[in-house]
């Protein structure tokens, strides 16, 4: 039996492995959203937010959107978190 820490480390590794080196266009991300997330995001677009990406980990989907330097997350049930505890990686142009 594996410990929760080991499972978290494996999920984190798998999540990093599934990240695309080339950005997916916004329409591709839209297709990954649940209906509840689409409804919530539609509301956010009226406030000027744009969809950055969607993460799927452990059969749970989390959408990340931004407006200027503000980030929000939308869970798979459509609940919006206006104060998420996430940090985005810096883009590097090497």
QUILINHU-V846179 format. One record per residue. N is the residue number from 1. RES is the residue in one small letter. PHI is phi in whole degrees, -180 to 180 (999 if undefined). Layout:
n:N res:RES phi:PHI
n:N res:RES phi:PHI
This chain:
n:1 res:x phi:999
n:2 res:x phi:-92
n:3 res:x phi:-77
n:4 res:x phi:-61
n:5 res:x phi:-62
n:6 res:x phi:-66
n:7 res:x phi:-63
n:8 res:x phi:-63
n:9 res:x phi:-65
n:10 res:x phi:-66
n:11 res:x phi:-63
n:12 res:x phi:-63
n:13 res:x phi:-63
n:14 res:x phi:-62
n:15 res:x phi:-60
n:16 res:x phi:-64
n:17 res:x phi:-65
n:18 res:x phi:-84
n:19 res:x phi:-72
n:20 res:x phi:-83
n:21 res:x phi:-73
n:22 res:x phi:-106
n:23 res:x phi:-64
n:24 res:x phi:-88
n:25 res:x phi:-70
n:26 res:x phi:-60
n:27 res:x phi:-65
n:28 res:x phi:-66
n:29 res:x phi:-63
n:30 res:x phi:-55
n:31 res:x phi:-69
n:32 res:x phi:-87
n:33 res:x phi:-77
n:34 res:x phi:-76
n:35 res:x phi:-60
n:36 res:x phi:-64
n:37 res:x phi:-66
n:38 res:x phi:-61
n:39 res:x phi:-62
n:40 res:x phi:-64
n:41 res:x phi:-67
n:42 res:x phi:-57
n:43 res:x phi:-62
n:44 res:x phi:-68
n:45 res:x phi:-62
n:46 res:x phi:-66
n:47 res:x phi:-97
n:48 res:x phi:94
n:49 res:x phi:-80
n:50 res:x phi:-128
n:51 res:x phi:-78
n:52 res:x phi:-91
n:53 res:x phi:-167
n:54 res:x phi:-127
n:55 res:x phi:-109
n:56 res:x phi:-117
n:57 res:x phi:-135
n:58 res:x phi:54
n:59 res:x phi:60
n:60 res:x phi:-118
n:61 res:x phi:-107
n:62 res:x phi:-129
n:63 res:x phi:-96
n:64 res:x phi:-120
n:65 res:x phi:-129
n:66 res:x phi:-140
n:67 res:x phi:-140
n:68 res:x phi:53
n:69 res:x phi:-105
n:70 res:x phi:-98
n:71 res:x phi:-112
n:72 res:x phi:-135
n:73 res:x phi:-121
n:74 res:x phi:-128
n:75 res:x phi:-78
n:76 res:x phi:-69
n:77 res:x phi:-96
n:78 res:x phi:92
n:79 res:x phi:-77
n:80 res:x phi:-96
n:81 res:x phi:-110
n:82 res:x phi:-83
n:83 res:x phi:-136
n:84 res:x phi:-74
n:85 res:x phi:-101
n:86 res:x phi:-126
n:87 res:x phi:-129
n:88 res:x phi:-88
n:89 res:x phi:-73
n:90 res:x phi:-75
n:91 res:x phi:-78
n:92 res:x phi:-116
n:93 res:x phi:-106
n:94 res:x phi:-94
